[in-house]
Amino acid sequence: MPIERVLLVDDEEDMLEGLQRILTQELEQVEVVTASRARQALRLVRQVPVDLALLDIRMPEIDGLELLEALRKEDPWLTAIMMTAYGSIEVAVAAMKLGAYDFITKPFEKESLLRVVRKGLERNRLIRENRHLRLRVGEDNGFEGLVGQSLPMRRLYERIQAIAHTDYTVLIRGESGTGKELVARAIHALSKRGNRPLISISCPAVPENLLESEFFGHKRGAFTGADRDHTGLFEEAHGGSLFLDEIGDIPVSIQTKLLRALQEQEIKPLGSAKAHRVDVRILASTNQNIEEKIQDRTFREDLYYRLNVVTIKTPALQERSEDMPLLVNHFSRMACSELGLSPKRFTAEALEELRRRPWPGNVRELQNLVRRVVMFSPHSVIRSLELRALEGTGNAADPLVHLSGEESHNQIELYGQAKERIVSRFTHDYVTDLLAQTGGNVTRAAELSGLGRASLQKIMRRLGVKSEGFRKEE
């Protein structure tokens, strides 16, 4: 069993020493830390995880009830037991309302004290295990990394399961950053084709003159530069699924040929004299209003109906804000693992601040923010003030705030340094988001940004950003 940490808080030094000695001698695998002041206890909880806290109610400066409230803000799942020589029903009720688990009156009988502490530690283990299991729901349930237990997400899981067992074409609709590709992967993984390949293509990332060859392949000599046969994505996905990401951006010139392939279930590579059949399930996604594109004649109505056999919608982050703690913890663990850092957690206030934001970029925007904050935060517990300072979205003074030591304080940065830092952060975020959207296609990224390809590559070299890290695995 891992070591469990008990925090004792009492302004009487003799009481602290006596309790520490009893608990250390009688309880195995327990580490006891002490604090004689409330502020000292708060600093300890911010530095190290605590499994159980025993708090004296009568203390100078900040009393035990105020301390309990502050500790619960730092760690909402903390198990706390209140200690007092002035036991009364009123004080006990007040402590329970603030989240205390139990209440014990001085002077203590040794066995009573040990019994209450053991029960408190057992409760802590159950709560932490339950929370750990809840955090894992959505990771190991076959839904390919989709995380969340809100009503919109539960409905999404149900729809995925119902659709997966069919062979129908699926159109996945939703805002950018809501996990449309994860939904496609989940549908494929749960289907009878799950042991066959899932091939993905980002339609806007491939130049129009190459898209037909990418879809259907070509024969050697089909066009200038075609010095060998090329297998198209339809053929690569034979027996499996083909995911057409952002199908709304496909050029009209290719739509007719794609429609024919879907209708006939056969393809003809460029330069080939004959067509051959393929067995492919089509999964497509879009964040655009296809109905408007049909009215504008930039999207074929018959192709839309061929793709829209079954529709599934991914909820925006604002529609599932109650999933914020699960998502933030999930992304924090991922980032810490990727960066080789010790686990970091966000306080309840920091999570609430994130929950209130609009998130136009949805889950992808949240993941990028968590990555940045985890990377630059020197602390294991991330609070609201530090979140705003690191992320640079607080009030006008926030970009000038620097954090040092255990406490944060305002320190004005030189104008030139502040400008350089903020511009550098903007450039890095802009380039990485650009490459993420284009799947690492530098040519397409340069076109979208209005930069020359050489200029974009120069910026990438300066930032140490490589396109390979953004290419989607197939």
C-alpha positions as CSV (number, residue, x, y, z in Angstrom):
1,M,0.0,0.0,0.0
2,P,1.4,3.5,-0.9
3,I,2.4,6.0,1.8
4,E,-0.6,8.1,3.0
5,R,0.0,11.6,4.3
6,V,-1.8,13.1,7.3
7,L,-1.7,16.8,8.1
8,L,-2.1,17.9,11.7
9,V,-2.9,21.6,12.3
10,D,-2.9,23.0,15.9
11,D,-1.4,26.1,17.5
12,E,-0.3,24.0,20.6
13,E,3.1,22.5,19.9
14,D,2.7,19.9,22.6
15,M,-0.5,18.7,21.1
16,L,1.1,18.4,17.6
17,E,4.0,16.4,19.0
18,G,1.8,14.0,20.9
19,L,-0.6,13.4,18.0
20,Q,2.3,12.9,15.6
21,R,3.9,10.4,17.9
22,I,0.7,8.3,18.3
23,L,-0.2,8.3,14.6
24,T,3.4,7.4,13.5
25,Q,3.7,4.6,16.0
26,E,0.2,3.1,15.5
27,L,-0.4,3.4,11.8
28,E,1.7,1.8,9.2
29,Q,2.5,3.4,5.8
30,V,1.4,6.8,7.2
31,E,3.5,10.0,7.0
32,V,2.5,12.8,9.5
33,V,3.2,16.4,8.7
34,T,2.4,19.3,11.1
35,A,1.6,23.0,11.0
36,S,1.0,25.4,13.9
37,R,-0.6,28.1,11.7
38,A,-3.3,28.1,9.1
39,R,-1.1,29.8,6.5
40,Q,1.6,27.2,7.0
41,A,-0.9,24.5,6.4
42,L,-2.1,26.1,3.2
43,R,1.5,26.3,1.9
44,L,2.0,22.6,2.7
45,V,-1.2,21.5,0.8
46,R,-0.1,23.5,-2.2
47,Q,3.3,21.8,-2.1
48,V,2.4,18.1,-1.5
49,P,-0.7,16.0,-1.7
50,V,-2.5,15.4,1.6
51,D,-4.8,12.4,2.2
52,L,-6.3,13.4,5.6
53,A,-6.3,16.7,7.6
54,L,-6.9,17.0,11.3
55,L,-7.7,20.7,12.0
56,D,-8.0,22.5,15.4
57,I,-11.0,24.8,15.4
58,R,-9.7,27.5,17.8
59,M,-6.5,29.0,16.3
60,P,-5.1,32.6,16.1
61,E,-5.3,34.6,12.8
62,I,-7.5,32.1,10.9
63,D,-9.7,29.6,12.7
64,G,-10.2,26.0,11.8
65,L,-13.5,26.6,9.9
66,E,-12.0,29.2,7.7
67,L,-8.9,27.0,7.1
68,L,-11.2,24.1,6.2
69,E,-13.0,26.3,3.6
70,A,-9.6,27.4,2.2
71,L,-8.2,23.9,2.1
72,R,-11.4,22.5,0.3
73,K,-10.9,25.2,-2.4
74,E,-7.4,24.0,-2.9
75,D,-8.4,20.3,-2.9
76,P,-12.2,19.7,-3.1
77,W,-11.7,16.0,-2.4
78,L,-9.7,16.5,0.9
79,T,-11.0,14.5,3.9
80,A,-10.9,16.6,7.0
81,I,-11.6,15.9,10.7
82,M,-12.2,18.9,13.1
83,M,-10.6,18.9,16.6
84,T,-11.8,21.1,19.4
85,A,-12.0,21.4,23.2
86,Y,-15.2,23.4,22.9
87,G,-17.4,20.8,21.3
88,S,-20.9,21.8,20.5
89,I,-23.7,20.9,18.1
90,E,-23.6,24.3,16.4
91,V,-19.8,24.0,15.7
92,A,-20.2,20.4,14.4
93,V,-23.0,21.4,12.1
94,A,-21.0,24.3,10.7
95,A,-18.0,22.1,10.1
96,M,-20.1,19.5,8.3
97,K,-21.7,22.1,6.1
98,L,-18.2,23.2,5.0
99,G,-17.3,19.7,4.1
100,A,-15.7,18.2,7.2
101,Y,-15.9,14.4,7.4
102,D,-16.0,14.0,11.2
103,F,-15.6,15.9,14.5
104,I,-13.6,14.9,17.6
105,T,-13.5,16.6,21.0
106,K,-10.3,17.1,23.1
107,P,-9.0,15.4,25.2
108,F,-8.8,12.4,22.9
109,E,-9.0,8.7,23.9
110,K,-6.2,7.0,21.9
111,E,-8.5,4.3,20.5
112,S,-11.2,6.8,19.5
113,L,-8.6,9.0,17.8
114,L,-7.2,6.0,15.9
115,R,-10.6,4.7,14.9
116,V,-11.6,8.1,13.5
117,V,-8.3,8.6,11.6
118,R,-8.5,5.0,10.1
119,K,-12.1,5.7,8.9
120,G,-11.0,9.0,7.4
121,L,-8.1,7.4,5.5
122,E,-10.4,4.6,4.3
123,R,-12.9,7.3,3.1
124,N,-10.1,9.1,1.3
125,R,-9.0,5.9,-0.5
126,L,-12.5,5.2,-1.7
127,I,-13.1,8.8,-2.9
128,R,-9.7,8.9,-4.7
129,E,-10.2,5.5,-6.3
130,N,-13.7,6.5,-7.5
131,R,-12.5,9.7,-8.9
132,H,-9.6,7.9,-10.7
133,L,-12.1,5.5,-12.2
134,R,-14.4,8.4,-13.3
135,L,-11.4,10.2,-14.9
136,R,-10.7,7.0,-16.9
137,V,-14.2,6.7,-18.2
138,G,-14.0,7.7,-21.9
139,E,-10.4,6.6,-22.2
140,D,-10.7,2.9,-22.0
141,N,-14.3,2.4,-23.0
142,G,-13.6,1.9,-26.7
143,F,-14.4,5.6,-27.5
144,E,-10.9,6.4,-28.8
145,G,-9.9,9.1,-26.3
146,L,-13.3,10.8,-26.0
147,V,-13.5,12.1,-22.4
148,G,-16.6,13.2,-20.6
149,Q,-19.7,12.0,-18.7
150,S,-22.1,14.9,-19.3
151,L,-25.5,14.3,-20.8
152,P,-24.4,15.4,-24.3
153,M,-21.4,13.1,-24.2
154,R,-23.5,10.1,-22.9
155,R,-25.9,10.7,-25.8
156,L,-22.9,10.8,-28.2
157,Y,-21.5,7.5,-26.9
158,E,-25.0,5.9,-27.3
159,R,-25.2,7.2,-30.9
160,I,-21.7,6.0,-31.7
161,Q,-22.5,2.5,-30.4
162,A,-25.7,2.3,-32.4
163,I,-24.1,3.5,-35.6
164,A,-20.9,1.4,-35.3
165,H,-22.7,-1.9,-35.9
166,T,-24.0,-0.8,-39.2
167,D,-22.2,-0.2,-42.5
168,Y,-23.9,3.1,-43.3
169,T,-22.0,6.1,-44.5
170,V,-21.8,8.6,-41.6
171,L,-21.6,12.4,-41.7
172,I,-20.1,13.8,-38.5
173,R,-21.0,17.5,-38.0
174,G,-19.7,19.9,-35.4
175,E,-17.6,23.0,-34.7
176,S,-13.9,23.0,-35.1
177,G,-12.0,21.3,-32.2
178,T,-14.9,19.2,-31.0
179,G,-13.3,15.8,-31.7
180,K,-14.9,14.8,-35.0
181,E,-11.9,12.6,-35.9
182,L,-12.1,10.9,-32.5
183,V,-15.7,10.1,-33.2
184,A,-14.8,8.6,-36.6
185,R,-12.1,6.5,-35.0
186,A,-14.5,5.3,-32.3
187,I,-17.1,4.3,-34.9
188,H,-14.5,2.4,-36.9
189,A,-13.0,0.7,-33.8
190,L,-16.4,-0.6,-32.6
191,S,-17.5,-1.8,-36.0
192,K,-17.0,-5.2,-37.7
193,R,-14.2,-3.5,-39.7
194,G,-12.3,-2.6,-36.5
195,N,-9.4,-5.0,-37.3
196,R,-9.1,-3.5,-40.8
197,P,-7.4,-0.2,-41.6
198,L,-8.9,3.3,-41.0
199,I,-7.4,5.6,-43.6
200,S,-7.8,9.4,-43.0
201,I,-7.4,12.4,-45.3
202,S,-7.7,16.1,-44.5
203,C,-9.4,17.3,-47.7
204,P,-8.3,21.0,-47.4
205,A,-4.7,20.0,-46.8
206,V,-4.3,18.4,-50.3
207,P,-4.0,20.6,-53.3
208,E,-6.8,20.3,-55.8
209,N,-4.6,19.0,-58.6
210,L,-3.4,16.1,-56.4
211,L,-6.7,15.2,-54.7
212,E,-8.0,12.9,-57.5
213,S,-4.7,11.0,-57.5
214,E,-4.8,10.8,-53.6
215,F,-8.3,9.4,-53.7
216,F,-8.1,6.9,-56.6
217,G,-4.4,6.4,-57.3
218,H,-2.7,6.7,-60.7
219,K,-0.7,4.6,-63.2
220,R,2.8,5.3,-64.2
221,G,2.9,7.9,-67.0
222,A,-0.7,9.2,-66.2
223,F,0.7,12.7,-66.0
224,T,4.0,14.6,-65.9
225,G,6.0,13.3,-62.9
226,A,4.1,10.1,-62.5
227,D,7.1,7.8,-62.7
228,R,5.5,4.9,-60.8
229,D,2.1,3.4,-59.9
230,H,0.4,5.0,-56.9
231,T,-2.2,3.3,-54.7
232,G,-5.1,5.6,-53.8
233,L,-6.7,6.0,-50.4
234,F,-9.8,4.1,-51.5
235,E,-7.7,1.1,-52.3
236,E,-5.6,1.4,-49.2
237,A,-8.9,1.4,-47.1
238,H,-10.3,-1.7,-48.9
239,G,-12.1,-3.8,-46.3
240,G,-11.9,-1.0,-43.8
241,S,-13.0,2.6,-43.5
242,L,-12.1,5.9,-45.2
243,F,-12.4,9.1,-43.1
244,L,-12.8,12.3,-45.3
245,D,-12.0,15.1,-42.8
246,E,-13.6,18.4,-43.6
247,I,-15.4,17.2,-46.7
248,G,-17.1,20.6,-47.1
249,D,-13.8,21.9,-48.5
250,I,-13.6,19.4,-51.4
251,P,-13.4,21.1,-54.8
252,V,-16.5,20.8,-57.0
253,S,-14.3,19.3,-59.7
254,I,-13.6,16.3,-57.5
255,Q,-17.1,16.0,-56.1
256,T,-18.5,14.4,-59.2
257,K,-15.8,11.7,-59.3
258,L,-16.2,11.0,-55.5
259,L,-20.0,10.7,-56.0
260,R,-19.5,8.1,-58.7
261,A,-17.1,6.1,-56.5
262,L,-19.6,6.1,-53.6
263,Q,-22.5,5.1,-55.9
264,E,-20.8,2.4,-57.8
265,Q,-18.4,1.2,-55.1
266,E,-15.6,1.2,-57.7
267,I,-12.7,3.4,-58.6
268,K,-10.6,4.0,-61.7
269,P,-7.0,5.2,-61.1
270,L,-5.8,8.0,-63.3
271,G,-4.3,6.5,-66.5
272,S,-6.1,3.2,-66.0
273,A,-8.3,1.7,-68.7
274,K,-10.7,-0.1,-66.3
275,A,-12.3,0.4,-62.9
276,H,-12.2,-2.1,-60.1
277,R,-14.5,-2.6,-57.1
278,V,-13.6,-1.6,-53.5
279,D,-15.2,-2.4,-50.2
280,V,-14.9,0.8,-48.1
281,R,-17.1,2.4,-45.4
282,I,-17.1,6.2,-45.7
283,L,-17.0,8.4,-42.6
284,A,-16.9,12.1,-43.4
285,S,-16.8,15.3,-41.2
286,T,-17.5,19.0,-41.7
287,N,-17.7,22.1,-39.6
288,Q,-19.4,24.0,-42.4
289,N,-23.1,24.7,-43.3
290,I,-23.4,22.3,-46.2
291,E,-26.9,23.4,-46.9
292,E,-25.7,26.9,-47.6
293,K,-22.9,25.6,-49.8
294,I,-25.6,23.7,-51.8
295,Q,-27.5,26.9,-52.3
296,D,-24.3,28.6,-53.4
297,R,-23.7,25.7,-55.8
298,T,-20.3,25.0,-54.2
299,F,-21.4,21.6,-53.0
300,R,-23.4,19.0,-54.9
301,E,-26.8,18.2,-53.4
302,D,-26.6,14.6,-54.6
303,L,-23.2,14.1,-53.0
304,Y,-24.6,15.5,-49.7
305,Y,-27.5,13.0,-49.7
306,R,-25.1,10.2,-50.5
307,L,-22.9,11.2,-47.5
308,N,-25.7,12.1,-45.1
309,V,-27.1,8.6,-44.6
310,V,-26.6,8.9,-40.9
311,T,-25.7,12.2,-39.1
312,I,-23.9,12.5,-35.8
313,K,-23.2,15.8,-34.1
314,T,-20.3,16.5,-31.7
315,P,-21.2,18.9,-28.9
316,A,-19.4,22.2,-28.4
317,L,-17.4,22.6,-25.2
318,Q,-19.9,25.2,-23.9
319,E,-22.7,22.5,-24.2
320,R,-20.7,20.1,-21.9
321,S,-19.0,22.5,-19.5
322,E,-19.5,20.1,-16.6
323,D,-16.9,17.9,-18.2
324,M,-14.2,20.5,-17.7
325,P,-12.6,18.8,-14.6
326,L,-12.4,15.5,-16.5
327,L,-10.9,17.1,-19.6
328,V,-8.4,19.3,-17.8
329,N,-7.1,16.4,-15.6
330,H,-6.9,14.2,-18.7
331,F,-5.0,16.8,-20.7
332,S,-2.8,17.6,-17.7
333,R,-1.8,14.0,-17.3
334,M,-1.1,13.7,-21.0
335,A,1.1,16.8,-21.0
336,C,3.0,15.8,-17.9
337,S,3.6,12.3,-19.4
338,E,4.8,13.8,-22.7
339,L,7.1,16.3,-20.9
340,G,8.3,13.9,-18.3
341,L,7.0,16.0,-15.4
342,S,5.5,15.1,-12.1
343,P,1.7,15.2,-12.0
344,K,0.1,18.6,-11.7
345,R,-3.5,19.5,-10.7
346,F,-5.7,22.5,-11.1
347,T,-7.6,24.0,-8.1
348,A,-11.4,24.2,-8.0
349,E,-11.2,28.0,-8.7
350,A,-9.0,27.5,-11.7
351,L,-11.3,24.8,-13.1
352,E,-14.3,27.1,-12.5
353,E,-12.5,30.0,-14.3
354,L,-11.9,27.7,-17.3
355,R,-15.5,26.5,-17.2
356,R,-16.8,30.1,-17.6
357,R,-14.8,30.9,-20.7
358,P,-16.4,30.8,-24.2
359,W,-13.9,28.4,-25.9
360,P,-14.5,29.2,-29.6
361,G,-11.8,26.6,-30.4
362,N,-13.6,24.0,-28.2
363,V,-11.7,21.0,-26.8
364,R,-8.6,21.5,-29.0
365,E,-8.2,25.1,-27.7
366,L,-8.5,23.8,-24.1
367,Q,-5.9,21.1,-24.7
368,N,-3.5,23.6,-26.1
369,L,-4.0,25.9,-23.1
370,V,-3.5,23.1,-20.6
371,R,-0.3,22.0,-22.4
372,R,1.1,25.6,-22.2
373,V,0.2,26.1,-18.5
374,V,1.6,22.7,-17.5
375,M,4.8,23.3,-19.4
376,F,5.5,26.7,-17.9
377,S,4.2,26.3,-14.3
378,P,6.9,25.5,-11.8
379,H,4.2,24.3,-9.2
380,S,2.4,21.0,-8.8
381,V,-0.9,22.9,-8.0
382,I,-2.1,25.4,-10.6
383,R,-4.3,28.2,-9.1
384,S,-6.4,30.9,-10.8
385,L,-3.8,33.7,-10.5
386,E,-1.1,31.6,-11.9
387,L,-3.4,30.3,-14.7
388,R,-4.1,33.9,-15.8
389,A,-0.5,35.0,-15.6
390,L,0.8,32.0,-17.5
391,E,-1.9,32.0,-20.1
392,G,-2.0,35.8,-20.5
393,T,-5.8,36.2,-20.6
394,G,-6.4,38.0,-17.3
395,N,-6.7,41.8,-16.7
396,A,-4.5,44.4,-18.4
397,A,-1.7,43.8,-15.8
398,D,-1.6,40.0,-16.2
399,P,1.0,39.8,-19.1
400,L,3.4,41.7,-16.8
401,V,3.0,39.3,-13.8
402,H,5.8,37.0,-13.0
403,L,5.6,34.2,-10.4
404,S,8.5,33.2,-8.1
405,G,8.8,31.0,-5.1
406,E,5.8,29.8,-3.2
407,E,3.9,33.1,-3.3
408,S,3.1,35.2,-6.4
409,H,3.7,38.9,-6.6
410,N,3.5,41.7,-9.2
411,Q,6.8,42.7,-10.8
412,I,6.7,45.1,-13.8
413,E,8.6,43.7,-16.8
414,L,10.4,46.0,-19.2
415,Y,8.3,47.0,-22.2
416,G,10.7,45.5,-24.8
417,Q,10.9,42.2,-22.9
418,A,7.2,42.0,-22.4
419,K,6.5,42.7,-26.1
420,E,9.1,40.1,-27.3
421,R,7.7,37.5,-25.0
422,I,4.1,38.0,-26.0
423,V,4.9,38.2,-29.7
424,S,6.9,35.1,-29.4
425,R,4.1,33.3,-27.6
426,F,1.6,34.4,-30.3
427,T,3.9,33.3,-33.2
428,H,4.4,29.9,-31.6
429,D,0.7,29.3,-31.0
430,Y,-0.3,30.6,-34.4
431,V,2.2,28.4,-36.2
432,T,1.4,25.2,-34.2
433,D,-2.3,25.7,-34.6
434,L,-1.8,26.3,-38.4
435,L,0.2,23.1,-38.8
436,A,-2.3,21.2,-36.6
437,Q,-5.1,22.2,-39.0
438,T,-3.2,21.3,-42.1
439,G,-1.9,18.0,-40.8
440,G,1.7,19.2,-41.0
441,N,1.4,20.2,-44.7
442,V,3.7,23.2,-44.9
443,T,2.7,24.2,-48.4
444,R,-1.0,24.4,-47.4
445,A,-0.2,26.1,-44.2
446,A,1.8,28.8,-46.1
447,E,-1.2,29.3,-48.4
448,L,-3.7,29.7,-45.6
449,S,-1.5,32.1,-43.6
450,G,-0.6,34.3,-46.6
451,L,3.1,33.7,-45.9
452,G,5.6,32.4,-48.4
453,R,6.7,28.8,-47.9
454,A,10.3,29.8,-47.3
455,S,9.2,32.5,-44.8
456,L,7.1,30.0,-42.8
457,Q,9.9,27.4,-42.8
458,K,12.3,30.1,-41.5
459,I,9.8,30.9,-38.6
460,M,9.5,27.2,-37.9
461,R,13.2,26.7,-37.7
462,R,13.5,29.7,-35.3
463,L,10.8,28.3,-33.1
464,G,12.2,24.7,-33.3
465,V,8.8,23.5,-34.7
466,K,8.9,20.5,-37.0
467,S,6.0,19.6,-39.4
468,E,6.5,15.8,-38.8
469,G,4.9,16.1,-35.3
470,F,1.6,17.3,-36.8
471,R,1.1,14.7,-39.4
472,K,-1.7,12.3,-38.8
473,E,-1.0,8.6,-38.4
474,E,-2.8,6.4,-40.9
